[in-house]
C-alpha cells in the first residue's frame, strides 16, 4: 500500500485535532469542576444527573411550602394564645359580676372592660400572617373575615375552605382553620330542652349587657358560652400544635433526603481532580508527541538519504 504525501498529512492532522480535542475536553472539565460538562460526554450519567436535579428542584418547592405553612401556623398559634388569654380574663370578670358583691357602678366598669376585650378578640380574629393574608378567612385570604354588617352585628365573611399544602411526594398537611372553626357559634339549651345557636361575638355582646343590667341568668349563660368558646380554642390550639409537629418532622425528613441526593449527585457529577490532572498531562504529552512526529516526518524527503 502506497502512502501518499496528502494521505500522510491528512492522517497527521486528524491525530493532532483529536489530541487537541481530548486536551480541550479535559481542561474544560477541570475549569468547571464537573465530570460531565456536555450530555454527549456520558449520556447515561447525564440522564441520571438531570433526574436527580429534577427531584432536588421538587424538594426546593416542598421546602418553600413547609416554610409558608410554618409561618402561617406560627401566626395562628400566637393569635390563639391571645384569644385564650382574653377569654380567661372575660370569664374572671363574669364570675366576679355573678357573685352579687359588685354594685351597679362596678358592674358598669366590668361591662366596659368586657366590651373592650371583645374588641381585642375581634382584632385577633382578623389577624394577618407575614404575607399580609388573613389567617382565619379560609381561602378568601384578602377578605377581612369578621366585619360588622349593616345592623352593626359582627358576621363572618370568609369561607369554609381548609387549605392543604404538599410537603413531600405523598404527603399534604393542613395549615389553617376557618373563622367558624375557631370563633364558632355556641350552643344554648332552653328550658324546654331545645338547642339554639348563638354567634361568638353576639354571645359576648349579650354577656356585657347582662353584666351591665345585673342579669344573673344572662351572666351565667355567658359563662357557659365562654366555656364552649374556650373549648373550641383549645381544640384549635391542639390542631395547630399537631400540624406544627408534622411540618417540623417533614422538614427534617426532606433535609435528610436532600443531603442524600446531593451526595449521590456529587459522586456522579463532581470531578476527580487528581485523575483529571493526570489525564491532562497525558493528553498534553500525546499532543506534543504527535506534533513533534509530524514536524520531523514532514521535513523528510528522499534527498535526505542520498549521500
Secondary structure by P-SEA (a helix, b strand, c coil): ccccaaaaaaaaaaaaaaaaaaaaaaaaaaaaccccccccccaaaaaaaaaaaaaaaaaaaaaaaaaaaaaaaaaaaaaaaaaaaaaaaaaaaaaaaacccccaaaaaaaaaaaaaaaaaaaaaaaccccccccccccccccccccccccccbbbbcccccbbbbbccccbbbbccccccccccbbbbbcccbbbbbbcaaaaaaaaaaaaaaccaaaaaaaaaaaaaaaaaaaaaaaaaaaaaaaaaaaaaaaaaaaaaaaaaaaaccccaaaaaaaaaaaaaaaaaaaaaaaaaaaacccccccc
